[in-house]
Amino acid sequence: MFVIKKMIGGLLMPLPLLGLFACLMLLLAFKGRKSALFLSTLSLIVLLALSTPFIANLIIQNNEPASLAFNTLKHPKIDKIVVLGCDINPNPALSANNQLGNCALTRLVEGVKLAKHYPNAELIVSGGGYKNTTNSGLMYQTAISLGVNKSRIFQNPKAMDTGEEAKLLASKLVDFKVALVTSVLHMPRAKDLFNAQGVEVITAATDYHNFAALPWSKQFIPNAHALLVVTQYSHEVVGNIWISLRRWIDPEAL
């Protein structure tokens, strides 16, 4: 079920969805259907537009509020710091930090920063993986190399998505002051899933973007990073739809 969910979700992202649609329409166009040629051209134009910093900024500008970032002045005490997993690139020949993707590394840096500000807080690194390498394991090793005592770090290596992270960690977090570290676009969904498990969290969002800061000469030129951010946003939209569907079928599901 997990693999099927990930495959369907992946195919619904802008690049595969619009790319496959364009290929299908072009195939039909060769059979003499002008409408297919129009739709394939339109889908490619939309894909290129979504890849521009200008359009990417329009999509995310209201979905990355600074209020989700952590403010140490408002929170004199934190008991638990939870860093959610993200992308990894397993390669035993590399150090742990070089096997963490940019998203995972950005989250971990925020978690380590908070761990040093709150020396009595427990740092919880979460996330499964593949090829015998996990998010939590790589984050654990990297956090130690950044100066966090290993006795303060707890790993949660079995969770394969945010829903599982919330379920597996709930019993360890209830009734504690918990800082939740994840990407800002992911934070609303993550907070909702932890709240559903009875865990109140303090948001510590990271991985912000600001395409508006780019010069106008670059605003309308498609680039991979802009498309990546739009894909991340699309992932959250699909994830929220999935949660709503699951809860509609079974209110106790998530």
N, C-alpha and C positions, 0 to 999 in steps of 0.2 A: 504493500500500500504506500509506504514511504517513497519508494523508488518511482512508482507511477505518479504520485503527487508531484515530485520534483521534475519529472519529465514533462508533464503537462504544463506545470508552472513555467518551466524553461522555454517551452515552445510559444508561450503567450507573451514573451518579452518582445520589445519592438523589433530587434534585428531579425530573429528567426521568423516571427509572425509576418512582418511586412515583406521580408525576403522571400519566404515560401509563397506568400500570396502573389507577389509580383511574378515569380516563376510560373505559377499556375496560370495566371492571366496571360502571360506572354505565350504560353503553350496554346491556350485557347485562341489567342490572337492569330497565330499561324494557321488556324483553321477558319479564319475569315470573320471572327467576331470582333467588330470594332469596339464594342463596349469593354471587352477584355483588355484590349490594347490601351484604352483610356484608363481603366482601373489599375493596370500594372504600372503605367506611367505615374499615376497619382500616388500609388503606394511608395514608389521610389522617391518621389518628391517629398512626401511626408517623412520618410526615413532620413533623407538628407537634412530636412528642416529640423527634425528632432536632434540631429547631431550638431547643430550650431549652438554656441554658447548663449546667443540671444534667446532662442526658444527654450533652451534648458533652464535658463534663469527665470523665465516667465512661469515655468512649471513648478520650480522648487522654491521660489522666493518667499511664498507664504507658508511653506512647509518646513522651514528650518528656523524656528523662533529662538532667539538668544535666551529666552526664559527657560529653555530646557537644559541649558548649560549649568554646571554646578557652581554654587557660590559659597565658598568656605566661610564667609562672614555671617551667613544665615544659619550655619549648622556647626555649633561648637563641638558636637560629638557625633561620631559615626561608628557603628559596631561592625558592619559588614560592607565590603566593597565587592560587588559582583561585576565581573567583566565577561560579557557574552562573546561567544566565538564568532569567527568570520572566515575569511578565505585563508587557505594554507597552500603551500607548494612543497610537498614532501621531497626531500633530497638528503639522504644520510651524510653526504659529503659536505654539507653546509652546516653552519652553526644554527641554533634554534631560531634566532631572530631573523636570519636570512631565509628561513622556511615559512615565516609568517607573511601573509599578503599585506598590502598597504592598509586595508581596512582593519585587519586583526591587530597589526602593530600600532595603529593610531589609537585603538581602544585600549590596548595594554599600557601604552605610555600614560594615558589619562588615569588608568587604574593605579599604576605605580606612583604617579604624582600624588594621588589621594592617599595612598598607603604611607607615603613619607610624611604627609601633612597630619595624618591620624595614626600615630605609631602603635596604638593599641587595637586598631581595627584589623579584622581578618580579611585577607585578600582571597577572593574566590574566583578562580579562572575556569571557564566553562567551554564546552563544545567538543563534539566527537570529531571524527576524521575518516581517513582511509589509508590503506597500505601500512597498517600498524602505527600510524602517526596521528595524533589528535591535536586539536586546537589547544585544549587544556594543558597537554604535555609540553607543547612548544612554548606556550605562555608561561608555564611554571619555570622552565629552564631559563627563559629570557628574563623573567622578573628577578630570579636569583642573581643573574649576571648583572642586573641593574641595581643590585644592593638590597633587595628585600630578603629578609631571613626566611629560609624555607619552612621554618616552624609556623610561620604566619600564613602560609599559603595552602589552600584546600583546592583540590582538583575535582571537576565534574566532567569526566570524559565520555560518558555514555549518551549524553543528550545530542540528538541529531538535528533538532530544530528548536526554535524559541519556546514552543509549547512544552516540549519535553524538558527544557532547561528550567522552566518555571515549576513544573510538577516535581522534578527530582530535587530541586533546591528548597521547595516551600517549607518543609519541616525544619529546615536549618535556619530559616530567615524570619519566621513569624515572631512578632513581638520584639524585633530588633530594629535599630535604625539602619536602614539599608540604602547605600548609594548604588544605583544601577547604571553601569557604563555600557553604552552602545552608540551606534551611529545615530545622528539626529533624525534622519529620515525613518529609521527603524524604531526610534524611541516610543512613539505613541502606541504602536502595536505591542511592543515588548512590555510596556507599563501595563497595558490592558490585560495581558496574559498573566502577569505576576499578580495584579490586583485580583484577578479571577481565582487565584489560588490562596487568597487571603493575605497576601504580602503587600504591605504598603511600601512603596519605594520612593526615593528622592532621585530625581533625574540628574544624570551626569553625562549629557550628550556630547558627542565629539564628531569628528569627520564632517565639518561644515564646508560649504562651498560658496563662492561668490563670483560668478561669471560676469557680473555687472562691472567688476573692477578691471576687466580686460579692455584694452583699447578698442575703439570702434573698428579698426582695421582687422580685428580678429573675431568680432562678434558674429559675423555671418559666414564664417568659413567653417565647414563641418570638421569636427575632430573627435577622436575616439573617447576622450575623457568626458566630453559633454554627453555623448551617447551612453557611456557607462553610468553616469549619474541619473539620466532619464530611465535607464534600465532598472537601477536601484529603486527609484520612485515607483516604477511599474510593478516591481516585485512586491512592494508594500501594498499597493492597491489590490493586487491579486491575493496577497496574504490576508488582507482584511475581508475580502469577499469570501474566501475559504472559511475563515473563522465564523463569519455571519451565517454561512450555509450550515456549518457544523452545529452551531448553537440553535439554529432553527430546527434542525432534525433532532438534536439531543441537547437540551439546555445544560447538561452536565458534561458535555464533551470537552470543552476547553474553559 
